[in-house]
């Protein structure tokens, strides 16, 4: 990704706390979306569904 968006520290901490097998399953694009995107694609939600807390 050529344009570097600011990475939120809380998102980085959340990413770092994911199990290695989950982090390994994410593409580089999905990783960047996890760290910077305002809206995630459905595919990312599916991979992370067991870690998402719904309000």
Secondary structure, DSSP 8 states (H G I E B T S, - for coil): --S-----HHHHHHHHHS-HHHHHHS-HHHHHHHHH-SS--HHHHHHHGGG----
